[in-house]
């Protein structure tokens, strides 16, 4: 069975493609890649972690045993842990790579493997391609993955061929304290509701806030591999229980993280959803005005123009990338990035690893509210009043199979002069086709890379304009699909 990697590793349905046999093949290829990338005079070292999904702990043990059988020194997390904590551990322990067993925000029937590089972020696309090629070569060669079950050790660094259990939490927390003002949060008097969505972020934010003396309530924190029927993605429609808790308990704000805690979602004291667009904008302003930081601003193509306006006001350069945090990672490795974020909630800041981190951003959002001394909804309203207004929405439209390159060419070459009465100022075709209008409103039509779905995004000054742009986008796509069918 062919195993294909996406931009952030491999994901598949448990017991269908995601089996122990296939996990061993992938682990063997990862082991060989790490060995190839390790200097000749060093012992190749890897860190392995896992989320709360069905059998994730057993898959992690299997991966660790394959890595150890290949002569790697392996650190294995004692318990489920967030992806950003695992990624930080890779860098902190000076490991040569890492493996995280997780399917992130996917439904519970999925599991997956994320590959981490020595710098503490997702392995580069070239590395992913090499691993995929190694898997195919291994399967066709008739070789079997190496496998051993060494006795577990604790409390020391592993030697070649050993597996040592470790806790990634202390070092990760110590690092976060260098980025977030915990004292300001402790003295704020805030009442906080937390929803880890049964994922690997459970207990992290809530525990630390309780240790600070903050009043906190946490839901969906018990081990539940089926996620209690929830889809572990912190978007508005999945956070109704958090909104109900906030309203019932008069909490000041709510924080949510996805299945492996690399994405953030939030709600204000009124139980209204606070989008990642707004979180990125608030964080950018806070980093500049309150922390005196500067650097490059990086955002994906589907992220709000509010970031552009703020960056312009601070005389900061903005780079816009295709969707996927790996593109933001590239910039974070190249130069100082003040903040990098995407509309799905993956965000990181200067001084942190090149990885989206829902826990860090949740804590930073608490710091922002604590130091401002104002409710979250008031801060958002002030931001909109000064630099907006901005409304945003997205629809996913299932369509018959199509050629992605042909659709992009059609939308680019036959671009309208105006949309909804506003002239089109310029076009960005780095990931789908984005029409940016003269008033900073925009429409993005982006084909999915894995299924026959069009993702259509729009941002404008009002909800009515957004809906009109979405309808215009659907009509443009339909024009192409109709022409293909007719031809």
ROLO-67737 format. One line per field, with one value per residue (C-alpha): residue number from 1; x negated, y negated, z. Coordinates in nm, 2 decimals. Layout:
BEGIN
pos: [NUM/...]
east: [X/...]
north: [Y/...]
up: [Z/...]
//
This chain:
BEGIN
pos: [1/2/3/4/5/6/7/8/9/10/11/12/13/14/15/16/17/18/19/20/21/22/23/24/25/26/27/28/29/30/31/32/33/34/35/36/37/38/39/40/41/42/43/44/45/46/47/48/49/50/51/52/53/54/55/56/57/58/59/60/61/62/63/64/65/66/67/68/69/70/71/72/73/74/75/76/77/78/79/80/81/82/83/84/85/86/87/88/89/90/91/92/93/94/95/96/97/98/99/100/101/102/103/104/105/106/107/108/109/110/111/112/113/114/115/116/117/118/119/120/121/122/123/124/125/126/127/128/129/130/131/132/133/134/135/136/137/138/139/140/141/142/143/144/145/146/147/148/149/150/151/152/153/154/155/156/157/158/159/160/161/162/163/164/165/166/167/168/169/170/171/172/173/174/175/176/177/178/179/180/181/182/183/184/185/186/187/188/189/190/191/192/193/194/195/196/197/198/199/200/201/202/203/204/205/206/207/208/209/210/211/212/213/214/215/216/217/218/219/220/221/222/223/224/225/226/227/228/229/230/231/232/233/234/235/236/237/238/239/240/241/242/243/244/245/246/247/248/249/250/251/252/253/254/255/256/257/258/259/260/261/262/263/264/265/266/267/268/269/270/271/272/273/274/275/276/277/278/279/280/281/282/283/284/285/286/287/288/289/290/291/292/293/294/295/296/297/298/299/300/301/302/303/304/305/306/307/308/309/310/311/312/313/314/315/316/317/318/319/320/321/322/323/324/325/326/327/328/329/330/331/332/333/334/335/336/337/338/339/340/341/342/343/344/345/346/347/348/349/350/351/352/353/354/355/356/357/358/359/360/361/362/363/364/365/366/367/368/369/370/371/372/373/374/375/376/377/378/379/380/381/382/383/384/385/386/387/388/389/390/391/392/393/394/395/396/397/398/399/400/401/402/403/404/405/406/407/408/409/410/411/412/413/414/415/416/417/418/419/420/421/422/423/424/425/426/427/428/429/430/431/432/433/434/435/436/437/438/439/440/441/442/443/444/445/446/447/448/449/450/451/452/453/454/455/456/457/458/459/460/461/462/463/464/465/466/467/468/469/470/471/472/473/474/475/476/477/478/479/480/481/482/483/484/485/486/487]
east: [0.00/-0.15/-0.19/-0.19/-0.29/-0.12/-0.28/-0.27/-0.32/-0.10/0.27/0.50/0.80/0.71/0.72/0.76/0.43/0.31/0.20/-0.09/-0.25/-0.24/-0.35/-0.66/-0.74/-0.71/-0.92/-1.19/-1.21/-1.22/-1.50/-1.70/-1.64/-1.75/-2.06/-2.14/-2.10/-2.31/-2.68/-2.91/-3.06/-2.72/-2.46/-2.14/-1.88/-1.50/-1.21/-0.87/-0.53/-0.17/0.18/0.50/0.63/0.72/0.39/0.17/-0.04/-0.09/-0.18/-0.44/-0.59/-0.61/-0.78/-1.02/-1.11/-1.18/-1.40/-1.59/-1.64/-1.81/-2.06/-1.89/-1.88/-1.51/-1.33/-0.96/-0.70/-0.56/-0.21/-0.02/-0.16/-0.09/-0.27/-0.44/-0.58/-0.72/-0.87/-1.03/-1.17/-1.34/-1.53/-1.58/-1.73/-1.94/-1.78/-1.82/-1.45/-1.12/-0.80/-0.45/-0.17/0.13/0.39/0.42/0.77/0.90/1.20/1.13/1.13/0.79/0.45/0.12/-0.25/-0.41/-0.79/-0.99/-1.33/-1.62/-1.52/-1.19/-0.94/-0.79/-1.05/-1.10/-0.91/-1.23/-1.28/-0.92/-0.97/-1.28/-1.10/-0.81/-1.06/-1.24/-0.91/-0.84/-1.19/-1.17/-0.84/-0.96/-1.29/-1.14/-1.32/-1.13/-1.15/-1.39/-1.22/-1.33/-1.18/-1.45/-1.38/-1.26/-1.49/-1.41/-1.59/-1.88/-1.98/-1.94/-2.23/-2.22/-1.95/-1.78/-1.43/-1.41/-1.07/-1.07/-0.83/-0.84/-0.63/-0.89/-1.13/-0.84/-0.68/-1.01/-1.05/-0.69/-0.77/-1.03/-0.76/-0.45/-0.41/-0.27/-0.27/-0.04/0.20/0.18/0.26/0.54/0.83/0.95/1.19/1.10/1.28/1.07/1.17/0.89/1.15/1.03/0.70/0.34/0.36/0.57/0.45/0.17/0.33/0.58/0.31/0.07/0.35/0.46/0.10/0.10/0.42/0.64/1.01/1.04/1.29/1.19/1.42/1.35/1.02/1.07/0.91/1.16/1.01/1.35/1.34/1.69/1.84/1.68/1.47/1.15/1.11/1.15/1.39/1.71/1.95/1.75/1.72/2.09/2.02/1.75/1.98/2.25/1.99/1.87/2.23/2.34/2.03/1.97/1.62/1.41/1.30/1.26/0.96/0.97/0.70/0.73/0.65/0.28/0.29/0.10/0.41/0.59/0.96/1.11/1.44/1.51/1.71/2.03/1.97/1.89/1.62/1.29/1.13/0.76/0.76/0.85/0.60/0.32/0.40/0.43/0.10/-0.08/0.03/-0.06/-0.41/-0.49/-0.32/-0.36/-0.67/-0.86/-0.93/-0.99/-1.04/-0.89/-0.51/-0.42/-0.06/0.10/0.30/0.63/0.56/0.71/0.59/0.62/0.27/0.15/0.30/0.14/-0.19/-0.18/-0.10/-0.41/-0.63/-0.68/-0.72/-0.45/-0.51/-0.21/-0.24/-0.04/0.18/-0.01/-0.23/-0.53/-0.55/-0.56/-0.83/-1.05/-1.05/-1.11/-1.42/-1.54/-1.50/-1.35/-0.97/-0.77/-0.46/-0.35/0.00/0.28/0.66/0.69/0.53/0.17/-0.03/-0.39/-0.59/-0.95/-1.16/-0.95/-0.99/-0.88/-0.56/-0.20/-0.13/0.23/0.11/-0.14/0.11/0.39/0.16/0.05/0.41/0.46/0.16/0.30/0.63/0.46/0.23/0.50/0.74/1.03/1.26/1.16/1.46/1.37/1.02/1.15/1.40/1.13/0.91/1.20/1.28/0.93/0.82/1.14/1.41/1.35/1.60/1.49/1.64/1.55/1.75/1.64/1.80/1.79/1.76/1.69/1.33/1.12/0.77/0.64/0.39/0.67/0.90/0.63/0.53/0.90/0.95/0.63/0.65/1.02/1.01/1.30/1.23/1.44/1.63/1.95/1.89/1.54/1.24/0.99/0.66/0.43/0.42/0.23/0.21/-0.04/0.23/0.54/0.64/0.70/0.86/0.77/1.00/0.92/1.09/0.88/1.17/1.07/1.20/0.99/1.08/0.85/0.88/0.82/0.51/0.66/1.03/1.27/1.35/1.32/1.25/1.39/1.29/1.39/1.33/1.50/1.63/1.97/2.12/2.35/2.04/1.87/2.17/2.19/1.83/1.87/2.15/1.95/1.66/1.89/2.02/1.67/1.57/1.90/1.83/1.50/1.65/1.94/1.70/1.50/1.82/1.94/1.60]
north: [0.00/-0.34/-0.58/-0.95/-1.24/-1.58/-1.91/-1.80/-1.43/-1.13/-1.09/-0.80/-0.61/-0.39/-0.01/-0.10/-0.25/-0.35/-0.01/0.11/0.27/-0.06/-0.26/-0.03/-0.11/-0.48/-0.46/-0.27/-0.53/-0.81/-0.63/-0.60/-0.97/-1.09/-0.87/-1.02/-1.37/-1.31/-1.41/-1.11/-1.17/-1.19/-0.94/-1.00/-1.10/-1.14/-1.25/-1.08/-1.20/-1.12/-1.27/-1.13/-0.94/-0.57/-0.37/-0.67/-0.56/-0.22/-0.36/-0.58/-0.28/-0.10/-0.40/-0.42/-0.06/-0.08/-0.38/-0.22/0.10/-0.12/-0.24/-0.58/-0.72/-0.78/-1.00/-0.89/-1.11/-0.96/-1.07/-1.24/-1.58/-1.88/-1.89/-2.23/-2.08/-1.78/-2.01/-2.23/-1.92/-1.83/-2.16/-2.17/-1.82/-1.89/-1.59/-1.53/-1.48/-1.39/-1.20/-1.31/-1.06/-1.27/-1.36/-1.71/-1.85/-1.56/-1.35/-1.07/-0.79/-0.93/-0.91/-1.03/-1.09/-1.44/-1.45/-1.71/-1.86/-1.95/-2.32/-2.24/-2.26/-2.04/-1.87/-2.06/-1.94/-1.80/-1.58/-1.46/-1.37/-1.17/-0.98/-0.90/-0.77/-0.56/-0.40/-0.30/-0.17/0.03/0.19/0.28/0.42/0.70/0.58/0.57/0.28/0.34/0.39/0.44/0.39/0.25/0.20/-0.15/-0.38/-0.70/-1.00/-1.02/-1.07/-0.77/-0.59/-0.44/-0.17/-0.28/-0.43/-0.67/-0.80/-1.18/-1.46/-1.75/-1.98/-2.14/-2.27/-2.38/-2.57/-2.73/-2.85/-2.99/-3.20/-3.38/-3.48/-3.54/-3.76/-3.50/-3.76/-3.99/-3.70/-3.60/-3.95/-4.02/-3.87/-3.71/-3.42/-3.18/-2.89/-2.64/-2.37/-2.14/-1.95/-1.61/-1.67/-1.67/-2.02/-1.89/-2.00/-2.23/-2.58/-2.50/-2.35/-2.64/-2.90/-2.73/-2.73/-3.11/-3.14/-3.22/-3.11/-2.86/-2.60/-2.33/-2.11/-1.81/-1.73/-1.36/-1.09/-1.02/-0.89/-0.94/-1.31/-1.27/-1.30/-1.64/-1.74/-1.86/-2.17/-2.50/-2.68/-2.85/-2.56/-2.32/-2.55/-2.58/-2.40/-2.65/-2.94/-2.79/-2.76/-3.12/-3.26/-3.04/-3.10/-3.47/-3.40/-3.68/-3.47/-3.12/-2.94/-2.63/-2.42/-2.15/-1.78/-1.83/-2.19/-2.36/-2.57/-2.83/-2.93/-3.18/-3.34/-3.66/-3.72/-3.73/-3.38/-3.53/-3.35/-3.53/-3.43/-3.36/-3.67/-3.88/-3.70/-3.75/-4.12/-4.17/-3.99/-4.19/-4.52/-4.39/-4.27/-4.61/-4.85/-4.68/-4.46/-4.69/-4.41/-4.44/-4.20/-4.05/-3.98/-3.66/-3.55/-3.29/-3.40/-3.34/-3.56/-3.91/-4.23/-4.38/-4.25/-4.44/-4.76/-4.72/-4.63/-4.94/-5.16/-5.01/-5.03/-4.65/-4.43/-4.17/-3.84/-3.65/-3.27/-2.98/-2.80/-2.58/-2.66/-2.50/-2.81/-3.04/-2.81/-2.88/-3.25/-3.19/-3.00/-3.27/-3.58/-3.73/-3.69/-3.90/-3.69/-3.43/-3.30/-3.14/-3.17/-2.81/-2.92/-2.81/-3.11/-3.16/-3.46/-3.59/-3.38/-3.07/-2.76/-2.77/-2.59/-2.69/-2.68/-2.71/-2.70/-2.98/-3.20/-3.13/-3.24/-3.55/-3.64/-3.63/-3.86/-4.10/-4.13/-4.14/-4.43/-4.62/-4.60/-4.59/-4.30/-4.11/-4.23/-4.59/-4.54/-4.39/-4.66/-4.93/-4.75/-4.73/-5.10/-5.21/-4.98/-4.81/-4.72/-4.37/-4.08/-3.74/-3.41/-3.09/-2.82/-2.48/-2.38/-2.02/-2.00/-1.73/-1.63/-1.89/-1.99/-2.23/-2.40/-2.46/-2.62/-2.85/-2.95/-3.02/-3.24/-3.42/-3.48/-3.57/-3.79/-4.03/-4.40/-4.45/-4.24/-4.36/-4.71/-4.75/-4.75/-4.46/-4.61/-4.31/-3.93/-3.68/-3.33/-3.16/-2.93/-2.94/-3.28/-3.58/-3.90/-4.20/-4.50/-4.87/-4.89/-4.60/-4.36/-4.03/-3.70/-3.38/-3.07/-2.79/-2.43/-2.16/-1.96/-1.63/-1.62/-1.78/-2.07/-2.45/-2.66/-3.01/-3.28/-3.65/-3.95/-4.29/-4.58/-4.41/-4.06/-4.15/-4.23/-3.91/-3.70/-3.88/-3.81/-3.44/-3.41/-3.58/-3.34/-3.04/-3.18/-3.23/-2.87/-2.74/-2.92/-2.72/-2.39/-2.44/-2.52/-2.21/-2.00/-2.15/-2.10]
up: [0.00/-0.11/0.18/0.08/0.30/0.30/0.40/0.77/0.76/0.71/0.81/0.75/0.89/1.19/1.10/0.73/0.62/0.96/1.09/1.31/1.00/0.81/1.11/1.12/0.76/0.82/1.14/0.95/0.68/0.94/1.13/0.81/0.72/1.07/1.05/0.71/0.84/1.16/1.16/1.15/1.49/1.67/1.80/1.61/1.86/1.83/2.05/2.03/2.15/2.11/2.15/2.31/2.01/2.00/2.03/1.99/2.29/2.14/1.80/1.98/2.15/1.82/1.65/1.95/1.92/1.55/1.60/1.88/1.68/1.42/1.68/1.76/2.11/2.18/2.42/2.46/2.63/2.95/2.86/2.59/2.51/2.28/1.95/2.03/2.36/2.17/1.90/2.17/2.33/2.00/2.01/2.38/2.39/2.08/1.91/1.54/1.48/1.63/1.57/1.69/1.67/1.60/1.34/1.48/1.42/1.21/1.32/1.57/1.31/1.19/1.33/1.18/1.21/1.21/1.15/1.33/1.24/1.47/1.47/1.65/1.37/1.09/0.87/0.54/0.23/0.08/0.39/0.37/0.01/0.09/0.37/0.13/-0.13/0.14/0.23/-0.13/-0.17/0.15/0.06/-0.29/-0.17/0.04/0.35/0.68/0.93/1.22/1.55/1.91/2.26/2.48/2.85/2.93/3.12/3.31/3.45/3.22/2.85/2.63/2.47/2.12/2.10/2.42/2.49/2.79/2.91/2.99/3.07/2.82/3.04/3.27/3.00/2.78/3.07/3.16/2.80/2.79/3.10/2.89/2.63/2.85/3.16/3.40/3.69/3.50/3.45/3.81/3.93/3.67/3.86/3.53/3.53/3.25/3.08/2.90/2.65/2.53/2.33/2.48/2.30/2.41/2.55/2.84/3.18/3.05/3.05/3.33/3.56/3.51/3.57/3.89/4.01/3.95/4.16/3.86/3.87/3.59/3.47/3.23/3.02/2.80/2.98/3.05/2.83/2.56/2.23/2.05/2.16/2.31/1.96/1.91/1.61/1.78/1.58/1.77/1.53/1.63/1.55/1.77/2.07/2.18/2.51/2.59/2.50/2.73/3.02/2.98/2.99/3.28/3.49/3.40/3.28/3.12/2.83/2.70/2.54/2.32/2.16/1.89/1.91/1.94/2.07/1.79/1.71/1.92/1.94/2.18/2.30/2.48/2.79/2.59/2.44/2.10/1.89/1.86/1.54/1.48/1.25/1.55/1.78/1.53/1.50/1.88/1.93/1.67/1.83/2.17/2.07/1.91/2.15/2.49/2.43/2.20/1.95/1.58/1.29/0.98/0.98/0.79/0.72/0.49/0.19/0.36/0.66/0.73/0.57/0.92/0.97/0.67/0.80/1.14/0.99/0.77/1.07/1.25/0.93/0.93/0.62/0.55/0.36/0.24/0.19/0.06/0.32/0.56/0.86/0.69/0.46/0.77/0.92/0.61/0.69/1.06/0.98/0.74/0.95/1.27/1.24/1.49/1.43/1.18/1.16/0.95/0.96/1.10/1.43/1.39/1.52/1.66/1.77/1.79/2.02/1.99/1.78/1.42/1.50/1.56/1.93/2.07/2.43/2.39/2.21/2.47/2.74/2.54/2.49/2.87/2.90/2.65/2.83/3.17/3.08/2.89/3.19/2.94/2.83/2.52/2.32/2.39/2.26/1.94/1.89/1.94/1.69/1.43/1.49/1.43/1.14/1.02/0.99/0.87/0.83/0.71/0.61/0.42/0.24/0.12/-0.21/-0.32/-0.70/-0.96/-1.01/-1.18/-1.28/-1.02/-1.26/-1.52/-1.27/-1.14/-1.49/-1.58/-1.27/-1.32/-1.70/-1.70/-1.39/-1.35/-1.36/-1.05/-0.79/-0.63/-0.77/-0.64/-0.88/-0.85/-0.76/-0.79/-0.80/-0.59/-0.74/-0.50/-0.37/-0.57/-0.69/-0.46/-0.59/-0.38/-0.43/-0.40/-0.06/0.09/0.06/-0.11/-0.25/-0.25/-0.45/-0.35/-0.47/-0.20/-0.26/-0.14/-0.25/-0.51/-0.30/-0.35/-0.05/-0.11/0.14/0.15/0.37/0.35/0.55/0.62/0.64/0.35/0.13/0.24/0.14/-0.20/-0.26/-0.17/-0.42/-0.68/-0.62/-0.65/-0.98/-1.11/-1.03/-1.18/-1.50/-1.54/-1.44/-1.68/-1.96/-1.89/-1.89/-2.22/-2.38]
//
